[in-house]
Amino acid sequence: MKKLFLILTLAFASYIVDAQTINLVKDNSYALSGDWTKICDNAKKLTVFDDGTAMISHTNENRYSLFDEKGKHLKDIEIFYEDGKKKPFNLQPVFGKINNLYFTGNNSSGIIYFFNDNGLIVNEITIDCSVYNMITLNDNYIAFLGGTSWKTKWRDFVALLNVNTGKYNIIFDCFEDTSSKNEDYYIYAKAHINKKPEIVKVADNLIVAIPYEGMLKVYDFTGNKVSEHKLDWKPKSLSVEEQKKIQADAIAKYKQEAANSELNPDLFKNFISRLENGMNHITQPLTLSMFTSAMKGNGDNIIFFEYIEEAGKNSFHTYSVGQNKTISQNSFQCSDFDLSITKSKFVVHNGYVYGIQKVKGSENELRLVRFEMK
């Protein structure tokens, strides 16, 4: 059923210049050569580390491609236990590096693998929740955004994982009522309301950004709350007419998918019925979240993306934590690549944007690329 729902993967962009449009221009000194068909095959996530080296994690494979600071492919790493008997399984992408060890997201059994440059698993920690994002704070702590299912609620939370003890401490949480999933109607536009918090590391602080409330909560690396701030722009809203247009488009979309899909037709039938019933429940304007995605920019800046009203328009606010205000509103474009602007394929680091992108005009030629902002 999850495949039937809208997946919002809105993106982030470059460091900030005071302009309306930022052009992403390929840095021709980076990643000069390589067998990109092989290197980018099944690419799941791009991670750029503090020293400028990078890693591509591959979907459903024990393969992590390592690159130096100039984008040269150094090697593919397969991870393993020292005795060779036990095998890692259900491997997840690498999120970061701590104490010279790479660490993955937790797998279906909750295991986070820590491994060295040779692929040797040096440590593992098991945590009892789903994990969406992880950030290295210092030599002792990793911050992560996690979630767990309750009887009629879903709990999202931010926690600090102590890598020395394997224990984590929750510093913020929020709940979403899930009882509406059993209703006989569904309002599709509500998928544009993002309630899941975001985490961003800025200087010596961890920022928890709450999209629907438009709040930023600032913590130090031991979990003490330092301050909180309200974002300084007004959220957008959808009128009844706009919501009904979105609902009608969704009904048509899923009817077409149902006609061409090999999935169980009853799944489509049930969801389409809920959408059709939802038309009668769209009676008032819908306030959207103040942002859909948040990522670190340069310095103390955080880049906040809004609900995108039209394809290809990537509007974002740049908010300075130190100044407690928005310092610019921008969008970006690129002439050489068909941009895949998702968190897993775009990374902002030291004034550059790194990405796994499709060469414009190609069928599916992917490249590791670094962009300069012009």
C-alpha positions in Angstrom: 0.0 0.0 0.0 2.9 2.3 0.6 3.6 2.4 -3.1 0.2 4.0 -3.6 0.9 7.1 -1.6 2.7 10.2 -2.6 6.4 10.2 -1.7 7.6 13.8 -1.3 11.3 13.9 -1.9 11.9 17.7 -2.0 15.4 18.9 -2.1 18.1 21.3 -1.1 20.7 23.4 -2.8 23.9 25.4 -2.7 25.5 27.9 -0.4 23.8 31.2 -0.6 24.4 34.1 -2.9 22.2 37.2 -2.9 20.4 36.4 -6.2 17.1 35.0 -7.4 18.6 32.2 -9.5 21.7 30.2 -8.7 23.3 28.4 -11.7 24.9 25.0 -10.9 28.0 24.7 -13.2 30.0 21.5 -13.4 33.4 21.7 -11.9 35.6 20.2 -14.6 38.5 19.5 -12.2 36.4 17.0 -10.2 35.8 13.3 -11.0 37.7 13.5 -14.3 37.4 9.8 -15.2 35.9 6.5 -14.2 33.6 3.7 -15.4 30.5 5.6 -14.4 28.1 3.0 -15.6 29.6 0.6 -13.1 30.3 3.1 -10.4 26.9 4.6 -10.3 25.0 1.4 -10.9 22.3 1.1 -8.2 23.5 4.2 -6.5 21.4 4.8 -3.4 23.0 7.6 -1.4 25.9 10.0 -1.7 27.8 11.0 1.4 30.5 13.7 1.6 32.8 13.7 4.6 34.5 16.6 6.4 37.8 16.0 4.6 36.1 16.2 1.2 36.2 12.5 0.5 33.0 10.9 -0.7 31.2 7.6 -0.7 28.4 6.2 -2.8 26.2 3.5 -1.1 24.6 1.0 -3.5 21.1 -0.3 -3.1 20.8 -3.9 -1.8 24.5 -4.5 -2.3 27.5 -5.0 -0.1 29.3 -2.3 -2.0 30.4 1.2 -1.0 32.4 3.2 -3.6 35.0 5.5 -2.0 36.4 8.7 -3.7 39.2 11.0 -2.8 38.7 14.8 -2.4 39.2 15.3 -6.2 36.5 12.7 -7.0 38.9 10.0 -8.1 37.4 6.5 -7.5 39.7 4.8 -5.0 38.0 1.5 -4.5 34.8 -0.4 -3.8 34.5 -1.6 -0.2 32.7 -4.8 0.9 32.2 -5.0 4.6 32.9 -8.2 6.6 33.5 -9.6 10.1 37.0 -10.6 11.0 36.3 -14.3 11.5 34.7 -14.5 8.1 31.9 -16.7 9.3 29.2 -14.2 10.2 27.9 -12.1 7.4 26.3 -8.6 7.5 22.8 -8.4 6.0 20.2 -6.0 4.9 22.8 -3.4 4.5 21.9 0.3 4.6 23.6 3.4 3.2 26.5 5.1 5.0 25.4 8.3 6.7 28.7 9.5 8.1 32.1 8.9 9.7 33.1 8.9 13.4 36.5 8.2 14.9 37.7 7.1 11.4 34.9 4.5 11.1 32.1 4.7 8.5 28.6 4.0 9.9 25.5 2.8 8.2 21.9 3.3 8.9 20.3 0.6 11.0 19.0 -2.5 9.2 15.8 -4.5 9.7 17.2 -5.9 12.9 18.2 -2.5 14.1 22.0 -3.0 13.6 24.2 -0.1 12.7 27.6 -1.3 11.3 30.8 0.6 11.9 33.6 -0.3 9.5 37.1 0.9 8.5 38.6 1.8 5.1 39.3 -1.9 4.4 35.7 -2.9 5.1 36.4 -4.6 8.5 33.4 -4.3 10.8 34.9 -2.9 14.0 31.7 -2.3 16.0 28.0 -2.6 15.8 25.2 -1.0 17.7 21.5 -2.1 17.8 18.7 0.4 18.3 15.0 -0.3 18.5 13.5 2.1 16.0 13.4 3.2 12.4 16.1 5.7 11.4 15.7 8.4 8.7 18.8 10.5 9.1 22.0 10.5 11.1 24.6 13.2 11.7 28.0 13.0 13.4 28.2 15.5 16.2 31.7 14.8 17.7 33.9 11.8 18.6 31.2 10.5 21.1 27.8 11.3 19.7 25.7 10.8 16.6 22.3 12.6 16.3 19.6 10.7 14.6 16.0 11.2 13.5 14.0 8.1 14.4 10.4 6.8 14.6 8.4 4.1 16.2 4.8 2.9 15.8 2.3 3.2 18.7 -1.2 1.7 18.8 -2.9 4.7 17.1 0.0 7.1 16.8 3.4 7.4 15.1 6.2 8.8 17.2 9.0 10.8 15.5 11.9 11.8 17.7 15.4 13.2 17.7 18.0 11.4 19.8 21.7 11.4 20.7 23.4 8.1 20.3 26.5 7.6 22.5 28.8 5.4 20.4 30.8 4.4 23.5 27.8 2.9 25.4 25.4 2.1 22.5 22.6 4.0 24.4 20.6 6.8 23.1 18.8 9.8 24.8 15.7 11.3 23.2 15.8 15.1 23.3 12.7 15.9 21.2 9.6 14.0 20.1 6.3 14.5 18.4 3.3 12.4 17.7 1.0 11.9 14.7 -2.4 10.3 15.0 -2.7 7.3 12.6 -6.3 6.4 13.3 -7.4 8.2 10.2 -5.8 5.5 8.1 -8.8 3.4 8.8 -11.3 6.0 7.5 -13.1 5.5 4.3 -11.8 8.7 2.7 -8.4 10.3 2.0 -7.6 13.9 1.2 -4.6 13.8 -1.1 -3.4 17.3 -0.6 -2.7 16.5 3.1 0.4 14.7 1.8 1.8 18.2 1.4 1.7 18.7 5.1 5.0 17.5 6.4 5.1 16.9 10.2 8.3 15.0 10.4 11.1 17.1 12.0 14.5 17.7 10.3 17.9 17.7 11.9 20.8 20.0 10.9 24.2 20.5 12.4 25.2 24.1 12.5 28.6 25.0 14.1 28.5 23.6 17.6 24.7 23.2 17.7 22.1 20.7 16.6 19.0 22.3 15.1 15.7 20.5 15.2 13.4 22.1 12.6 9.6 21.5 13.0 7.9 22.0 9.6 4.3 22.4 10.5 4.9 24.8 13.4 7.8 26.6 11.7 9.9 26.3 14.8 13.7 25.8 15.2 14.9 24.3 18.5 18.6 24.7 19.1 20.5 22.1 21.3 24.1 21.6 22.2 25.9 18.3 21.5 25.0 16.9 24.9 21.2 17.5 24.4 20.7 20.7 26.4 18.3 23.1 24.8 19.9 26.4 24.1 17.1 28.4 22.4 14.2 28.3 20.0 13.1 30.5 17.1 10.1 31.0 14.9 10.7 31.1 11.1 9.9 34.5 9.7 7.7 33.8 6.6 4.1 32.9 6.3 3.0 29.4 5.3 1.2 28.8 2.1 -2.3 27.4 1.9 -4.4 25.5 -0.6 -8.0 26.7 -1.4 -10.9 24.2 -1.6 -10.7 24.5 -5.4 -7.0 23.8 -5.5 -7.4 20.8 -3.2 -10.2 19.4 -5.4 -8.0 19.8 -8.5 -5.2 17.9 -6.7 -7.7 15.2 -5.7 -9.1 14.8 -9.2 -5.6 14.5 -10.6 -4.7 11.9 -8.1 -7.8 9.8 -8.9 -7.0 9.9 -12.6 -3.3 9.0 -11.9 -4.1 6.0 -9.8 -6.8 4.8 -12.2 -4.3 4.8 -15.0 -1.7 3.1 -12.8 -4.3 0.4 -11.9 -4.9 -0.3 -15.5 -1.2 -0.9 -16.2 0.0 -2.5 -13.0 0.6 -6.1 -12.0 0.0 -5.3 -8.4 -3.1 -6.5 -6.6 -6.0 -4.6 -8.2 -7.9 -4.5 -4.8 -5.2 -2.3 -3.4 -5.8 0.3 -6.1 -9.6 -0.1 -5.9 -9.6 0.6 -2.2 -7.4 3.6 -2.4 -9.2 5.1 -5.4 -12.5 4.7 -3.5 -11.0 6.5 -0.5 -9.9 9.3 -2.9 -13.3 9.6 -4.5 -15.0 9.7 -1.1 -12.5 12.4 -0.1 -14.0 14.9 -2.5 -17.0 15.4 -0.2 -14.7 16.1 2.7 -12.7 19.0 1.1 -14.6 21.9 2.6 -12.0 24.4 3.9 -8.6 25.8 3.0 -5.6 23.7 4.0 -2.6 25.4 5.6 0.7 23.8 4.4 3.8 23.2 6.4 6.2 26.2 6.4 8.8 24.0 4.7 9.1 20.5 3.1 12.8 20.0 3.6 15.7 21.5 5.5 19.4 21.2 4.9 22.6 22.9 5.9 24.0 25.6 3.7 27.2 27.6 4.2 28.2 28.9 7.6 25.3 29.0 9.9 22.7 29.0 7.1 19.9 26.5 6.8 18.1 26.1 3.4 14.3 25.5 3.7 12.3 24.3 0.7 8.6 25.1 0.3 5.8 23.2 -1.4 6.7 23.3 -5.1 3.7 24.7 -7.1 5.1 23.8 -10.5 7.5 21.3 -11.9 11.1 22.5 -12.2 10.6 25.4 -9.7 12.8 24.8 -6.7 12.1 27.7 -4.4 13.8 28.0 -1.1 14.4 30.3 1.8 17.9 30.7 3.3 17.7 31.3 7.0 20.7 32.5 9.2 20.6 30.9 12.6 22.9 33.6 14.0 20.9 36.5 12.7 17.5 34.7 13.3 16.1 35.7 10.0 15.8 34.9 6.3 18.6 36.4 4.3 17.5 35.4 0.8 15.0 33.6 -1.3 16.4 31.7 -4.3 16.0 28.9 -6.8 18.6 27.1 -8.9 19.1 25.6 -12.4 21.6 23.6 -14.4 22.2 23.4 -18.1 24.3 20.2 -18.2 22.4 17.8 -16.0 18.8 16.8 -15.5 18.9 17.4 -11.8 17.7 14.8 -9.3 17.1 17.1 -6.4 16.8 14.7 -3.5 18.5 14.4 -0.2 20.2 11.2 -1.1 21.7 12.5 -4.4 22.6 16.1 -3.5 25.0 17.3 -0.8 26.1 20.8 0.1 29.7 21.0 1.4 32.3 23.8 1.7 30.8 26.0 -1.0 30.1 23.2 -3.5 27.1 21.1 -4.4 27.9 17.4 -4.9 25.5 15.1 -6.7 24.8 11.8 -8.5 23.1 13.3 -11.6 21.9 12.2 -15.1 23.7 13.8 -18.0 21.2 15.9 -19.9 20.1 14.3 -23.2 21.2 10.8 -22.1 19.0 7.9 -21.5 20.3 7.2 -18.0 24.0 8.2 -17.9 24.7 9.0 -14.3 27.8 10.8 -13.0 29.3 11.8 -9.8 29.6 15.6 -10.2 30.6 18.6 -8.2 28.9 22.0 -9.0 30.1 25.5 -8.5 27.6 28.2 -7.9 27.4 31.0 -10.4 
